[in-house]
Amino acid sequence: MKTTAILTLRLKNDEVTQALSSVLAPDNEGLPRGLRLSVVAEGRTMEFEVESDSPSTTVSTILAIMRDVHLFREVWLLSHRDDARVRGP
């Protein structure tokens, strides 16, 4: 059974979008057979679409992306002290 999940992120600005794209790009090569990942970054929005033959693979891939995004956020906040205010949704 094929499953698809879409994760949409709304980021602070274009600079953050580009930085996150460049950090995640190397990990998106050489995907396992049966897994498809597409990433679209436009302005402040990044959208990840994951499709797999297995629901567990789809969910685990989305969770891995979310962990990477969280780590990026922590590093970004530490390296940009002026922007370190955490904002709600």
ABEGO torsion letter per residue (X at the ends): XBBBBBBBBBBABAAAAAAAAAAAAAAABGBBBGBBBBBBBBEABBBBBBBBABAAAAAAAAAAAAAAAAAAAAAAAAABAAAABBBBX
